[in-house]
Amino acid sequence: MTKTTDTQAFRPLAKARLLCAGAALAIVAGAAFSASAQTPETATDVGEVVVTAAHYVPEKDTSATKMQTALIETPQSVTVISRDQIDLLDWQNLSQAARYTAGIVGENYGSDTRYDWLTLRGFAPVEYIDGLQAPVGSVSTSGFDLYGAQEVDILKGPSSVLYGLAPPGGIVNVVTRRPEDKFGGSAMVEYGSYDSTQVAGDVTGAINDMVSLRLTTMDRGGGTQADGVNDQRFYIAPAATIHMDPKTDLTLLSYYQWDNDKGDGVGFLPAAGVYSNNPVIGKLSPSFNAGDYGYDDFARRQYGIGYDFKHDFGGDLTFEQNLKYFYDNTRQNDIYGAGLATTTTNGPGLRPYLNPLTGVQETSGGLPLYSDYTTLDRNSFPFKEEIGSFNVDSRISDRFETGAVTQTVLLGVDYRHYTLESAFGFASATPLDLAAPNHNLVGIISPPYSFTDAAVVQDQVGLYGQDQIKYDHWVLTLGGRQDWLNETSAGQGINNSEFTYRAGLNYVFHSGLAPYIAYSTSYQPTAGTTATGAAFVPTKGDQVEAGLKFEPKFVPHGVKIFATAAVYDLVQHNVVEADPTIADPFGQAQLGKVEVKGVELEAVARIYERFTLNASYAHTESKVMDPGAATTQLTLTPKDQASLFADYTFQDGPVAGLGGGAGVRYVGANYGDSANQWKDPSYTLVDAVLHYDYRHWGIKLAASNLLDHIYIAQCSSESDCFYGLRRNITATLTRKF
């Protein structure tokens, strides 16, 4: 593995990224204005109607079956968030893209821009990029920028049958933009709240009969909700498709992303001041930063390079292979809040320290605690992480007809070699005076990397098969997968092998209504050992799901609707919990079990290129069952959540091309800690967008949390509270070509 460099090594990239962005955008802009006589890529005349979001409503998906399969024939809850949906509401990350999706909650750490914090059916989903697991380590998502995405596929429930090790709640797959033979693209500039700016461009087209190219690039910078933060990101993704012959395509894919987030203490505010009133200073502002503006520094560079290959042997026999090498190098220096300072000795300026939940004075060693309520203890946490991951997935499929029965068979094998090296330091830092904070201390010395996590090396091989059998209106999907995992960690070798499977049945009526039922399983390795030194076995999940999918076939051509309703019962086994049979408070055993039951409703519609609708509702019941302890609920899993967004665009008269929309999102109360002591209140947010398109030009004003509602994203202890995102407004000018 390449030797890790320190944070300073990232900074020369700031100058290089500006040069790259300028050159790339010059190419994009030049292409845009030289193509003024051509039809825009995303605008197609249909009579008097201009189609600006032809793919707003999804019809097919490849992630859930690794084949082009109609969504109404897929025996799994799948949400496909198209590029058109992403553009309309100006979403920039996965957390934002999940806002109008049932069963998933994002933005769990407020204004943190480093990663996408998601909870899907009670569990943190693992992120995939182009069907291959992203370079994830301590966090299950990579922070990949959404400008590089063509669509986002959210697979709900166990998905190990095709993807191997994965949590039972599901996975998220980001499909990157691909070269197209038809020339097109866009260039855009954006300005928004907190003095944020973005320039971006995307251009694609054929340079001859054999080769098509695509270049996507973006440069973003500015502040965030937190005071004193400067957040920078650069992204570039060259791609090429080579039509090697009429039956063979090779698509070369790559991306590079650079992030630098300076001055962000990433939350960790005291509960007395967020969850409850602070008797001295009242409530802290949602923009309050508990870190140090000059010292706190998060820097990351990541890239992926590989290809997608497809060959048609004739008939229906095809071979596909996608391969990618991922790399991620992250460095962080962070000073963050560690709770209000307390003492057992009373004195001038001190007052009894009351528990923010109960209002009762807290004690330590039987002695009452006192606090001045203005001194915030802080910790210093330097962290570094380096990830390398080689992934290849090869599969062959064929279609057979036997009388009235049609079978599409898929056989595949995938391999993943993954390495992770990480280390961190920890020490107390200079406290912060909440009444008169000094965010620019001089001469801060980072604690050494005293805690070096053992290098992790994983080799995973998966052999899988799937058979989709169609007879009349019936669609039966059967799948199975055998995984072998060899892992070395802390010098200890662990070998796991696991079989997962899925069986699902759909019945597709002529009307487009399709009831289905499915059973699926999952597995995920678990780090650690029992009190006797035996390695933990993987956690396992199983789920029963039934539902209805509706894609009406009787509506006019200009009306596109897709709706789903699902009920499920999901159980995770072998959950690691405290071992009640031994005296060691740190001893662990795999005794726990988690059950999640839920109902999810979701709909998306686009009607005559005028009216757009997204709607969702989810009710989730979760239980964590630990022997010898009270049953609790999963963290960050609200019982109820709902959303509704509607947009209308005028197509005639003097205001043709003018449109606007509004949405409302409700997230119910949920617990921030596993003991279920900290219950975060419910909240309701309003979004809005106003847009105008004229020929090749578009202008848009988008606002999230329009009413600037102040709410708590999460509180998990007296020292760990995070405000939710406040109002954010962006203005965007786009030139399509």
Sequence and secondary structure as in RCSB ss.txt:
>XXXX:A:sequence
MTKTTDTQAFRPLAKARLLCAGAALAIVAGAAFSASAQTPETATDVGEVVVTAAHYVPEKDTSATKMQTALIETP
QSVTVISRDQIDLLDWQNLSQAARYTAGIVGENYGSDTRYDWLTLRGFAPVEYIDGLQAPVGSVSTSGFDLYGAQ
EVDILKGPSSVLYGLAPPGGIVNVVTRRPEDKFGGSAMVEYGSYDSTQVAGDVTGAINDMVSLRLTTMDRGGGTQ
ADGVNDQRFYIAPAATIHMDPKTDLTLLSYYQWDNDKGDGVGFLPAAGVYSNNPVIGKLSPSFNAGDYGYDDFAR
RQYGIGYDFKHDFGGDLTFEQNLKYFYDNTRQNDIYGAGLATTTTNGPGLRPYLNPLTGVQETSGGLPLYSDYTT
LDRNSFPFKEEIGSFNVDSRISDRFETGAVTQTVLLGVDYRHYTLESAFGFASATPLDLAAPNHNLVGIISPPYS
FTDAAVVQDQVGLYGQDQIKYDHWVLTLGGRQDWLNETSAGQGINNSEFTYRAGLNYVFHSGLAPYIAYSTSYQP
TAGTTATGAAFVPTKGDQVEAGLKFEPKFVPHGVKIFATAAVYDLVQHNVVEADPTIADPFGQAQLGKVEVKGVE
LEAVARIYERFTLNASYAHTESKVMDPGAATTQLTLTPKDQASLFADYTFQDGPVAGLGGGAGVRYVGANYGDSA
NQWKDPSYTLVDAVLHYDYRHWGIKLAASNLLDHIYIAQCSSESDCFYGLRRNITATLTRKF
>XXXX:A:secstr
      GGGGTHHHHHHHHHHHHHHHHHHHHHHHTTTS  TT EEETTEEES TTSS  EESTTTSS EEGGG S
S EEEEEHHHHHHTT  SHHHHTTTSTTEEE TTTT  SS  EEETTB  EEEETTEE   SSSS     GGGEE
EEEEEES  HHHH S  TTEEEEEEE    SS EEEEEEEEEGGGEEEEEEEEEEESSSSEEEEEEEEEEEE  S
STT EEEEEEEEEEEEEEEETTEEEEEEEEEEEEEEES     B SBTTTB BTTTBS  TT   S TTT EEEE
EEEEEEEEEEEEEETTEEEEEEEEEEEEEEEEE EEEEEE  BSS  TT EE B TTT  B EETTEE EE SSE
EEEEE  EEEEEEEEEEEEEEEEEEEETTEEEEEEEEEEEEEEEEEEEE  EEEEEEESSS     SS       
EEEEEEEEEEEEEEEEEEEEETTEEEEEEEEEEEEEEEETTEEEEEEEEEEEEEEEE  TTSEEEEEEEEEEEE 
   B TTS B   EEEEEEEEEEEE  SSS TTEEEEEEEEEEEEEEEEEEEE TTSS TT EEEEEEEEEEEEE
EEEEEEETTTEEEEEEEEEEEEEEE TTS  B  TT  SEEEEEEEEEE  SGGGTTEEEEEEEEEE  EESSTT
S  EE  EEEEEEEEEEEETTEEEEEEEESTT    EEEEEETTEEEE    EEEEEEEEE 
